[in-house]
Amino acid sequence: MAREFQRGHKAKISDLTSGTDLYVGVQIAGPGLTFDISCFGLDANEQLSDDRYFIFFNQPKSPEESIQLLGAQAGDTESFRVTLDRIPANIHKLSFTATLDGAGQMSQVGPGYIRIVAGGEEVVKYAFTGSEFTTERAVMLGDFYLKDVWRFAAVGQGFDGGLEALLKNFGGEVAEEEAPAAPPQGAAPSFAPPAQAAAPPAFGAPAAPQAPQPAPAFGAPPAPAPAPQQPIHAAPTIAAPMAPAPAPHAPAPAPAPYGQPPQQPQFGQVPGQGAPPAAPPYAQQAPPFGQQPPGAPPFGQQPPGAPPFGQQPSGMPQGVPQGVPAGGAGLQAALSPYKETATGQRWTSQNQQLMRVDLTMGGTPVLARQGSMVMYQGKVDFGYKGAGFAGRVVGNATGQEMQLMRCTGRGQVFLAEEGSHLHPIELQGDGICVSAESVLAFDESLQYEVRRIEGHGIPGGALFTMQFQGTGTVVIKTHGVPVVLPVTPTTFADCNAVVAWSSASQVIISSQVRLRRNAYPGHSGETVNLQFRGAPGNFIVVQPYEV
């Protein structure tokens, strides 16, 4: 019986089957979409160090034929033959991927899967849907990886960019497409799709029956439908339109009352809860998970006329849970506003209090405040970033010491701290001054140092701040939504409320030390203010909170 995997599940191949000659099938489709399904043979550093192990439509097999592209068969969009005991020692991972050829996004795909078949019997299957992705144009479906023994992992990780970006991610080089070479004369016969009416014979086996083997022989599963699919690349690639041709929409049925099962099974519904009617055509199904229906407000915003968050809508009977979307109940509708946001950039704000950094882009480690990591995806290493003895002395003396961790690897790290509002600021050779207490994370490519603000009439004679310069991004945190003001000759700010300012600004300490505060009318109650001066273009950032 086949094992059903979820994203992130892993298992030894030997626990799934005793065979090593395996069939890998991929099923993925969407209206108006065309896909390139490939296999990357990677080295111990997860890089494509040998281009001969990039298996795709123009290079259908590896040199020793341990990895072979078989084409569409048995209901699969694409299939492979993998012979684990013939894979060379320098290949440590096989990554099976699907990328869009033409316009579209991975959120448009219908239900699909990647499965492993041994001896004609399915042993493991990982199913996915377009609701798991957003604007990605590629997805890493599953991996065979060598960790003392061969193992399989269900990945299901979206990737911004198409086949070219994915190839560069694995360290490969993009070359011009060439026509596929003709097969050599006299070579062994190619593998044919399995028979439709009878159990498929083992691939590569002679016509005469053979004695059964202890390990299952390589063979594709029987086809679920009598009509075989055509190979994706049997004809020249045609760019798909930006959106599929509109199909006539049937009137949507009225939503079922709360507490009763919906007409169509929702994500996560237990099978057997009612007999759902036949599903409508794919183009008429509800919007995928993570996408808003037409006319709906943007994610995170209340629709017009909706009651404030936390209040029961007028007219709703008591006992109905708050937060149930108007379009119907269900797990998809409840989690849709909180879908991960992927923009294809290194730093991406998920919301006002959560920041995502993609370490696979830029190739530069990130320094973040210790304890600010709330989640990460991929292969990420975290290490302590020490300031050294001199740095600790300066930090303790100035109050600008930062306890940092160094984030390296290939993956995405999500950062937050105590619900503070986060703001990424990209520097392009310029500089910014910000207190160490207001820094959440920054690229290691930036130079930073403690800067002294001279002043008279205050204890110690000076204030201190951190100055960041160079090329990269620094993420600052504020209490509430800040305001950015231009620097003028009459710009003053409370030193406990100012968060950051451009490093080219001139800062002067203006003190109002009195024996008694508020002793005379007109006194602001602030004993130390900062006056800013500078050429046009300089700015300060002030938060609605005093530290």
C-alpha positions, 0 to 999 in steps of 0.5 A, a space after each residue: 500500500 502506497 504511503 501518502 506524504 505531506 510536505 516535509 516528510 522524509 523516509 529511507 528508500 529501503 523502508 519504502 521498497 527493497 528495489 533500487 530500479 524505480 519509476 518516478 512519475 510527476 502529474 501537474 497541469 493547469 488551464 493554458 499552462 505548459 510545464 518543463 519537468 526536469 531532474 537535477 543531479 547535484 553534488 555534496 554542495 547541492 550544486 550542478 557541478 556536472 551539466 550531464 546530470 541535468 536531465 530534461 527534454 534536450 538531455 533525456 539521460 545521464 552518461 551511465 543511464 542511471 537517470 532517464 527521462 521516459 515521457 508522459 505515460 500511465 497518467 503522468 505528465 512526465 516520468 523518469 527511471 532512476 537506478 539508485 545503485 548505478 548513480 555515481 559517487 559524486 551525485 548526492 541528490 536528485 531534485 525533481 522540479 517543474 517550471 512554467 514554460 510561458 506565462 502563468 503562476 504556480 497558483 494556477 495549477 490543479 491537483 498534482 503529485 510526485 510518486 515512486 513506483 517499484 515493480 509496477 506498484 506505487 510505494 509513496 505519493 506526495 500530492 499538492 495543489 496550486 493553493 500551496 503557491 502564489 506567484 512562483 514560476 517553479 516548484 521543487 517537488 521532491 528529492 532523492 538524497 544520500 545521507 549514508 543511504 538513499 532517502 526521499 523527501 517531499 519538498 513542495 517548495 515554490 521558487 520565484 523565476 522559471 527554469 533559467 533562474 532555477 538552473 542558476 540557483 543550482 550553479 548551472 549555466 544557461 546555454 542556447 537551446 539546441 535541437 535534440 540529437 538523433 538517437 544513435 543507431 543500434 542502441 537498445 530499444 527505448 522504453 515503451 509506455 505500459 500496456 493499457 489493458 494488462 499489467 505492465 511488463 518490467 522495463 528492459 525485460 525480454 519478451 519471454 516470462 522470467 522467474 520472479 525476483 526478490 526485489 521488485 523489477 522496474 516498471 511503470 504503473 498501469 494507466 488509469 485512462 485508455 487515452 495516453 497523453 502526448 509528450 509535452 515537447 513532441 511539438 514546438 513550445 508555444 507561449 501560453 496566453 496570460 490568462 486562459 480563455 474565459 469559460 461560461 460560469 455556472 451560477 454558484 450554489 448557495 453556501 451551506 448553513 454553518 455547521 453543515 458540510 459544504 457542497 464540495 470537499 474543502 481542504 482538510 475535510 475528512 473523507 466520507 462526510 456526505 457524497 459531494 456531487 461531480 466537481 465542475 470543470 477546473 476553470 470554474 472552481 473556487 479561487 485557489 488557496 491564497 488568492 482573493 476572489 474578484 472584487 475582494 479587498 486586499 489581504 489584511 484589509 477589512 471590506 467596506 462596511 465591515 465591523 471592527 475586528 473583534 466585534 460581532 457583525 450585526 444580524 449574525 446569530 449568537 454562537 457563530 464564530 467570529 472571523 468566518 468569511 462571508 464566502 463560506 466557512 472552511 480552512 481555506 477561507 480562514 487562512 487565506 488572508 495570512 498566506 506567505 508573500 513571495 515577491 522575488 526579492 531578498 527582503 519581503 515584508 509579510 505584514 507590519 510585524 514580520 519580515 522574510 529574508 531569502 538567503 538564496 538571493 544575494 549570497 550574503 549572510 544576514 546578521 540578526 538580533 539573537 532570538 528574532 528568528 520565528 521560523 525558517 525554511 530550507 537549509 539554514 545555519 545559525 551561528 553566534 556573531 561575537 563583537 570581540 573584546 574591543 567591541 564589547 568594551 565599546 558597546 558597554 560604554 556607549 550602550 550600542 552593543 548588539 547581540 547578533 546571530 549570523 544566518 547562512 545557507 539556502 532558505 528563507 528566515 522569518 524575523 520578528 520581535 515583540 510585535 514591533 513594526 519592521 521597516 527594511 531600508 536599502 542602502 546604495 552606497 549611502 548611510 543611515 544612523 540608527 540606535 542599536 536598540 532599533 536594529 533588527 537585522 542587516 546584510 553582512 555586506 554593510 559596514 557599521 560603527 558607533 558614532 558619537 554626537 557631541 553636545 554640551 550641558 548634558 551628563 557625559 557630554 555626548 550621545 551615541 548611535 550606530 552608523 551603517 554604510 555601504 550596499 545592502 539592507 538594514 531592518 529597523 523596528 519601531 513602536 507604532 507607525 513612524 513619520 519621516 520628516 525632511 531636515 530643515 534648520 528648525 527641525 528638532 526631535 526628542 532623543 527618546 523618540 527619534 529612531 534614525 536619520 540620514 548620516 549626512 545630517 548635522 546633529 546638534 544637542 539642544 539642552 534645556 536643563 532647569 532646576 525644576 522641570 515645568 517650572 514656568 509656562 511654555 516649557 516642553 518638559 523635555 530636557 534634551 532635544 536633538 536639532 538637525 541640519 543638512 542639505 535638502 534630501 536629508 531626513 529623520 524618522 520619529 516614532 510615536 513612542 518614547 523609549 
